[in-house]
Amino acid sequence: MSDKKRRLLEQAEATARAPEPSRLLEADAKRKKGYRVVAVSLYTPEAEWIDYITQLLQRAGNPKANRSLVVREAIARLQEDLDDKSPDEALNYFIKRQARRVTN
């Protein structure tokens, strides 16, 4: 092994950080507070409906209504619907909803 290679390996070993799992847990705890921005793909009619509901709420007197509010409320409703369901029941819920959309 060349002298240069040996020195580089020694330097790399000397400066390498040991894993600190607690550091990762702290990052998870920090991330759970607050919010995250996520991208969601919607079909045009779905996106237009969300915009329509947002405008409806604004005209009704909620100046802070926005798409995020509408989507968060929809998620809250879904959480209520699935709260006491088993994984199989949750799957059946989605299958029935999709089947209903296809037939309409």
Helices and strands as residue ranges (DSSP letters): H 3-15, H 21-32, H 44-59, H 67-82, H 87-103
